[in-house]
Amino acid sequence: MTDKYGLSSEQITRAVEVALHCSMDLIRPAVRPRLIKCLIPRRYISDHVVVTLLGRWHTIPLPSRLTWLKWLLCVYDFVEHKAQLHKLYSVFFHMLEYETLRPLVCQMLYRLTRRQDVKPFRIRKLYELRGRFGDELALAGLMDLYKIYHGDMQLVSSKANKSAHFFKPPDRKLSSKIVAVQNRWSSGTSSVTDAPLSLQLQRPSVSSGTQNRSSKEKRQIANLIPAVSVSSKSKQVSVEEIGSLEELVTFAAAMELPSNLGSVLTNPTLQHFISLSRNPVALNRIRYWIAHLLEDELIFRKTNVVSTRNEYRFQYLFSSLLNFCSFIQEVIPEVESFLIQYIRTWDGVEEFGSVLELVSRMRPRPYEQLYESILKPIHRLYIVSSAWVKAQIITSHTNLLRRWCRLDWQTYFSSDLEKSKWAHFIFGQIPDEVDHLRTIFELIQYLDQLCVIGLAAESDHVLIQDAALSLFELVSELGPVYSVPFVIAPSPSLVYRMFLSSSAMAVTRICGVLVGYKTAFEHLKQTDQTSIQLSFRSGIDKISSFNSFIWDFCNTLWRNVCIPKESAVPGKTQPKTFLFDFDSDSLSVIQSKFASDQLNPSLSVTHGFVFIAMSASFLNDRGTFGDQKALKGDGRIDYLSFLKERKCNGLYDFLHTFISSLMQRRTKRMRQDVEEPSSKRVSREVDVNG
């Protein structure tokens, strides 16, 4: 039961007290480890448990001490207040004399050690232990940490200089059980309220990022990214002494930066500090170090044969850069320069996901530069790639567009604002002489063409349809959501490819996109066009094309009219049709081959080949299968509700937005719901349900 549900903090505290105050001799030796391993915490453990455990340490048999230490290391991250645990540092240090316990004690001390713990007498003791017991791996790891705080220490140990993995997991099976229980209780299955939420900035171990790597991989990435090292004579607070965000905020002014800021790529505490302080000196040091690292890496790859042995190094570097850029939500200029050079010879396979993720986080730049350095090289790969790769590329460019649109362009273009104070980026600001809105405008036009090319090349593959629709769902929100002062409607080629698709997903989502564009055009009309001077048209002239989309969709989906007739009202002009924009001879041929009662409903919401299966299911549910009259009048209204239940929300919203009879019906129903007394409404609902 405890393996699945764990124990609460109070239950663990009580269990430990009972186990320690009862004689362990009463419990068979084979049973003791199993009892200790049953203490699996649901959320956190009170620090009182650790104090009680060490207070009764002398009464615990030696084999049980080993099990207790393994358990304590496994639950270390879940101890509520580690300050109380740190006060017992001297107690743990005294246990170094026990040869059986020493590897586990060294691992515990490694987690607890802070600058103030590194005392001369403890350094002498570590030297003494090394002289007595030789080059033990765990002891070398602890001494390596002491050297970080006391740079004058001399490490002669070969293991300390060569090994990057000092400590073994204390108990893999117990750790996996704890993680499973923690995930189960943190997923909302429990109503227990435990420790307050706080983000822990855990100290990265010496083997950080290398636990699951082979020895060959470890040799390749060794010394690629330096570990944190600080001066031993400073009285400031070091990065290694920060254990939580609260401590980081408290000691931010007194924090001492490490001698090599390259460790920011893998050290979460340093990443938070850099984002918080934005120290220009530190930022320039980081940029300088990363620039030289990436330059060396390019030279390394040019002068060495690319093989499995040196690919580990490149993969580790790429993943570290990606994690750092994802954390700060931008790509620093030096990484962008490296990425531009790398994409020129990129095969589209190596680090595919990482490259596209970095591309999606690039900073705004002139469109000409963006096209030549990024879009054009990727476009060459796009043409010859599979549908899945094409969809991933469109999604990456969509994410790039979304991040650019999220920037506060209204504030940026404000006349009374200094561009240097527009603090959206940590590593320098974007150039202010660039027309960034034009870049967004031309990027959207390029992506429109890219989607059409992909759909044509892959026969309207559903993955590319999904990526293209996600793009224009974003574009339709540029004005209302992101306050971008222009509208770009999708090209007719894309709209009608989606509308004539064999997928109901594409049809209903393109209808939803057009509903979004209606809101976008209304927002554009209400926007003050003089606040930001555009170097291109705002898109208000595209309303006529948008009306043609609406006209064609409404005629075919609802009115069962594929080829619209001339307006019967004198002087009234109808919107131009794109769908059946044929010459008179072609129309005559089509009309001669198909009767009007066959052609007109061929794309309708009831008889179109995309929706025919759903309409048959609707009739079957009502017991009127085969009765065509059931899809007319009120039956057709009920059929729309049926489609909405099948997640055709875009189609439902489109028809209720642009079909006047449906709009009036919806308005009337809403007015009745407001005016009808609540008691009558309740009784009517009871009658219907009854």
C-alpha positions, 0 to 999 in steps of 0.5 A: 500500500505504501509503495502506491499511496505513500505516507503523510508527513505526520505518519512518517514522523510517528513511524520513525519515533516508534521504530527508534524508541522500540528496540531494533533487536525485537525486529528480525534483521531481514525485516528491518530494511523492508520496514525502513523502505516503506517510509515513502513520503507523499509530499514532504518530510518534517525536519523533526524526523532527521533530528530524531533519527540522529538523536537515537543514532547510537542505539541503531545497529550498524547494518540498519544505519546503512539503510537509514542513510540510504533512505535519508539520501533518497528523501533529502529533496523532500525534507521541509526545512533543510536549515535544521538538517544543515545544523547537524553537519558536524554529526555527519562529518564525525561519521566519516570514520565509519568505513562502511558508511563513508560513501553515503556520508560523503554524499550527504556532506556534499549536499549539505556543504556551504562556504562556512562549513569549509574549515581548516580542521575539516580540510586536515581531516579529509587529508588524513582520511585520504592518507589512511584509506587511499583514493576513495571515489566518494571522498575524492568527490567531497574534497573536490567540492571543498576545493571550490570553496578553498582554492588553495587545496591541493588535490593529488588524487587521480580519481578527483582529477579524472572522474566526473561521477563520484557518487552512486545512487543510494537506492534506485528502486526506492528513489523510483517509488518515491518519484511515482508516489510524489507524481501521483499525489501532485497530480491532484488525486489528494486533498492533503495540503502539505508544505508551501510551494517553493522552487528549489534551486538544487546544486548541480552534482559533479556528474550533472548532465552525464548520469545516463552517458557512456564513458566515451560520451563523458570523455567527449563532453569533459571540460566543454562547459566549466563547473562553478568556481569562486574565489576562496577569499571573498566574503560574499555569498557564492552561487553554491550557497543559494538553495531557493528563490527566496535566498536568491532574492535575499542575497542577490546584491551580495552574490559573488559571480563565479570566475568562469561564467560559462557555467551559466549554461547548466547552472539554474541558480546562475541562470536565475541570477543573470535574469534577475540582475541583468549585470551588463559586465556579466552579460558581456562576459557570457557573450564573449565566452559563448562566442569563443566556445562556438567558434572553436566548435565550428573549427573543431567540426571543420578540422575533424571527421564527424563521427560518433565519437565527437558527435556526443560533444556537439549534441551536449553543447547544442542541448545546453545552449537550447536549455539556456536560451529556452530559460531566458526566452531569447537567443543571444546574438552569438548563438544566432551567428553560430546558427546562421553559419550552421544552417548553411550546411545543415542536412536537416537531420542532425539536431533537427528539433533543437535547430527549429526550436532555436530558430523559433526564438530568434530576435526580430531582424530585417526580413531580407536578412531573415530570408537570406540567412534562415528562411531560404536555407530551410526552404531548400530542405522543406522542398525535398522533405516529408510531410511531417518535416514540412509540418514541423518547419511551418510550426517552428516559423509559426512559433517565431511569428507568435513570439514576435507578435507578443512584443509590445510594439505599441510601446516600442513605437511610442515617440516619447520612449527611448528604444534602449529602455524597451527591456524585452531582451536581456542580451541587448536590444534590437536595432531601432532603424528596422521596420519590424512591422514590415518584417512581420507582414512579409513573414506572414506572406511568405508562410502563406506561400510556404503552406500552399506549396506544402499542401500541393506537394503532399496532396493536402496531407493532414499534418500540413493542414493542421500546421497551416490552420494553426498559423492562420488561427494565430494571424487572425488574432494579431489585432484583437489579441496582440494589438498589431495594427494590420490584417493579412487575409489568407490567400484564396488558394489556401482557403479553398484547399481547406474548404474542399478538403476531404477532412472535416477537421480542415473544413470546420477549422477554416470556418473558425479562422474566417470567424476570427478574421471578422473580429480582426477586421472589426478591430482594425476599423476601430483602431487609430491608424495614425498612432503607428505609420505603416509602410504598407497597407493595413489590409482594410482593402481586403474586406471585399476578398473576405466577403467573397469567402463568406459568400461562397461558404454560406452558399455551398454549406447552408443555402445549397447553391454552388453556382450563384445566380444574378441578384434579383434586386435591381442595382444590388451587386453580389460579392464575387465568387472565387469558388466557381469563377469560370467563364460562361462556356465552362459553366454551361458544360458543368450545368449540362453534365450535372442536374442542379439538384445533384450539384447544389447540395454536393458541398452542403453541410448535410449532403457534402461528402465530408459530412455525409457520415455525420449526417447519417449518424445523426439520422440514425440516432433519431430513428429517421435514417433515409428520411431526407425531410429530417434534415430540413427546418428544425431538423437541420438546426438540431443537426448543427447542434449535433455537429457542435457536439462532434467538435465542429465548433468552427463550422457551428460558429461560422453559420451562426455568425454569417447566416442571418436566420441563424443569427436571429434565432440565436438572438431570440433564444438569448433574449428569452433566456434573459427575460424568462423567470428563473422558476419557469425556466427550471420547470421547463427544464424539468419537463424536458428532462422528465 
